[in-house]
Amino acid sequence: MASVAICSASSSIGPETTLRDFFNRVYCCLKLSGKSANTKRLYDVTLRNFDSYLGRSATLADLNDDTVTVHIGWYTDRGRSPRTGNKARDQLLAIWRFAARKRFVNEWPDVEPLPEYKRTPTAWTPEQFSRLVAVASSSAMVRSGRINYPRAPHRRHSNDCMVASAVAHNLRHRNPDRRRNAIAMLRLQRGNEALARSSQDAKNPRGPRFHPQ
């Protein structure tokens, strides 16, 4: 019955049909059936932004390369990221391709995505990681699983202490995998410390250094 209703209603769809009407009557029923409510909400946000950009309700006739290309650039003009504009492009083009495939519109999309900048991943250096685990392996913190954050400029917590607190938390976590990972980190750090002491002793011409217990 639903498909019959849609087919009968499709005869009244033309270039002046609003995009929202087409979305609700056709696209949503045939393409988003069974999709989550959040997916439909995101499409609704895209359609509302398209209406806001045009200053009126968007229609099927607005699905053309010039209009959609300028529209996705509208996001960056308003301070949004290129990724946000490209998400809107993906959703509009999905509706557009469906409309062209069903011959509700004659033109197929040819809209290039916005160039997105690539973020350079950051990671701890071996020296930084060793310092972090060294803080985490302190006996007081291992016993309590807590740490007092020192006061830092601009009220920001020390990164070393934040990571050390996370390691201490994992030592007490109910998940055995997280506990094993934390223990492995501590053993690695202690092994590195022992290796460093052995290297210093080898360089000491007077023999091994005395390490008070």
matplotlib code that plots the C-alpha trace (Angstrom):
import matplotlib.pyplot as plt

x = [0.0, 2.8, 4.5, 1.2, 0.7, 4.2, 3.8, 0.5, 1.9, 5.0, 3.0, 2.5, 6.3, 8.0, 10.8, 8.9, 8.3, 10.1, 13.1, 11.7, 8.4, 10.3, 12.4, 9.4, 7.1, 9.6, 13.2, 12.7, 10.2, 12.2, 15.8, 15.8, 13.3, 14.7, 17.4, 17.9, 16.1, 19.5, 20.1, 16.8, 17.6, 20.9, 19.2, 16.7, 19.5, 21.1, 17.7, 17.2, 20.6, 20.0, 16.7, 18.6, 21.2, 18.6, 16.4, 13.4, 12.3, 14.7, 13.1, 14.2, 15.1, 17.8, 19.6, 22.2, 25.9, 26.2, 23.8, 25.0, 28.7, 28.3, 26.1, 28.8, 31.2, 28.7, 29.6, 33.2, 32.2, 30.3, 33.3, 32.5, 35.0, 35.3, 34.3, 30.9, 30.3, 31.3, 28.9, 26.1, 27.3, 27.2, 23.6, 22.3, 24.0, 22.5, 19.0, 20.0, 21.3, 18.2, 16.0, 17.9, 17.8, 14.1, 13.9, 12.4, 15.3, 17.2, 20.7, 23.1, 25.4, 29.0, 30.0, 33.6, 34.1, 35.8, 39.5, 40.0, 43.2, 44.9, 45.7, 49.2, 48.9, 50.8, 52.4, 54.6, 58.3, 60.0, 61.5, 58.2, 56.5, 59.2, 58.6, 54.9, 55.2, 57.8, 55.3, 52.6, 54.8, 55.3, 54.3, 52.0, 49.9, 49.8, 48.4, 45.7, 45.0, 44.8, 47.1, 47.0, 47.2, 49.7, 48.6, 49.8, 49.5, 46.0, 44.6, 45.6, 46.6, 50.0, 49.9, 52.3, 50.1, 46.9, 48.4, 49.9, 46.5, 45.0, 47.6, 46.9, 43.2, 43.8, 45.8, 42.6, 40.2, 37.8, 38.7, 41.6, 43.0, 43.4, 45.1, 47.5, 48.3, 49.0, 51.2, 53.1, 53.8, 55.2, 57.4, 58.6, 59.5, 61.3, 63.2, 64.3, 65.4, 67.5, 69.1, 70.0, 71.6, 73.6, 74.8, 75.9, 77.7, 79.6, 80.8, 81.9, 85.6, 85.4, 82.9, 79.2, 77.5, 76.0, 72.3, 70.8, 67.8]
y = [0.0, 2.4, 1.9, 2.4, 5.7, 6.9, 6.0, 7.8, 10.8, 10.9, 12.1, 15.4, 15.9, 18.5, 21.0, 23.3, 20.6, 21.6, 19.5, 18.8, 17.6, 15.3, 14.1, 13.3, 11.8, 9.8, 9.7, 9.0, 6.2, 4.4, 5.1, 5.7, 3.0, 1.3, 3.9, 5.5, 8.6, 10.3, 9.7, 11.4, 14.2, 14.9, 15.1, 17.5, 19.7, 19.7, 20.6, 23.4, 24.9, 24.7, 26.6, 29.2, 29.7, 30.3, 32.4, 30.3, 26.7, 24.8, 23.0, 20.2, 22.9, 24.1, 20.8, 22.1, 22.3, 26.0, 26.3, 23.3, 24.2, 27.7, 26.4, 24.0, 26.9, 28.9, 26.6, 27.7, 31.3, 31.0, 29.6, 25.9, 23.3, 22.0, 18.6, 20.0, 21.4, 18.0, 16.2, 18.5, 17.9, 14.1, 14.2, 16.6, 14.6, 11.4, 12.9, 14.4, 11.1, 9.3, 12.0, 11.7, 7.9, 8.0, 10.8, 13.4, 15.7, 15.6, 16.8, 14.5, 16.1, 17.1, 18.9, 18.7, 18.3, 21.0, 20.4, 19.2, 19.9, 16.9, 17.0, 15.9, 13.1, 13.7, 11.1, 10.8, 10.5, 7.5, 9.8, 11.5, 8.1, 6.9, 9.9, 9.4, 5.8, 6.7, 9.0, 6.3, 3.7, 5.7, 3.5, 6.1, 6.5, 2.7, 2.2, 4.9, 5.2, 8.9, 11.9, 15.5, 17.7, 20.5, 24.0, 25.0, 28.2, 29.0, 26.3, 23.5, 20.1, 18.7, 16.2, 14.0, 13.8, 13.3, 10.3, 9.0, 9.1, 7.2, 4.5, 4.2, 4.0, 1.1, -0.7, -0.9, -1.3, -4.3, -5.1, -7.6, -6.5, -2.9, -4.1, -6.2, -3.3, -1.0, -3.7, -4.2, -0.5, -0.4, -3.4, -1.8, 1.3, -0.5, -2.5, 0.6, 2.1, -1.1, -0.9, 2.7, 1.9, -0.9, 1.4, 4.0, 1.3, 0.1, 3.6, 4.0, 3.1, 2.7, -0.2, -0.5, 2.5, 2.0, 2.1, 2.6, 0.4]
z = [0.0, 0.8, -2.6, -4.4, -2.5, -3.4, -7.1, -7.3, -5.6, -7.8, -10.8, -9.0, -8.3, -10.6, -10.6, -8.3, -5.6, -2.5, -1.6, 1.8, 0.3, -2.0, 0.9, 3.1, 0.4, -1.7, -0.6, 3.1, 2.4, -0.2, 0.9, 4.7, 5.7, 8.8, 9.3, 12.7, 13.8, 14.0, 10.3, 9.4, 11.8, 10.1, 6.7, 8.2, 9.4, 5.9, 4.3, 6.8, 6.1, 2.3, 2.9, 5.0, 2.4, -0.3, 1.9, 0.9, 0.6, -1.7, -4.7, -7.0, -9.5, -7.1, -7.5, -10.0, -9.9, -9.4, -6.5, -4.6, -5.1, -3.8, -0.9, 0.4, 0.3, 2.4, 5.4, 5.4, 4.9, 8.2, 10.0, 9.7, 8.7, 5.1, 6.5, 7.6, 4.1, 2.6, 4.8, 3.6, 0.0, 0.5, 1.7, -0.9, -3.7, -2.3, -2.7, -6.1, -7.5, -6.4, -8.0, -11.3, -11.3, -10.8, -13.5, -11.3, -12.4, -15.7, -14.5, -12.7, -10.0, -10.8, -7.6, -6.3, -2.5, -0.6, 0.1, 3.6, 5.5, 6.9, 10.6, 11.5, 14.1, 17.4, 19.6, 22.6, 22.0, 23.7, 26.3, 27.1, 27.4, 29.8, 32.0, 32.0, 33.0, 35.6, 37.3, 37.0, 38.7, 41.9, 44.8, 46.4, 43.2, 42.5, 46.0, 45.9, 42.2, 42.6, 42.1, 43.1, 40.0, 40.4, 39.6, 36.1, 34.2, 32.9, 35.3, 32.8, 34.2, 33.6, 30.7, 32.5, 35.6, 33.5, 31.7, 34.9, 36.5, 33.6, 34.0, 37.7, 37.0, 34.6, 37.3, 39.4, 36.5, 36.4, 32.8, 33.0, 29.6, 30.8, 34.0, 32.0, 29.7, 32.6, 34.3, 31.0, 30.8, 34.3, 33.6, 30.4, 32.3, 35.1, 32.5, 30.8, 34.1, 34.9, 31.5, 32.0, 35.3, 33.8, 31.1, 33.6, 35.7, 32.6, 31.9, 35.6, 35.8, 39.6, 39.3, 39.9, 41.5, 45.0, 44.9, 48.3, 49.1]

ax = plt.figure().add_subplot(projection="3d")
ax.plot(x, y, z, "-o")
ax.set_aspect("equal")
plt.show()
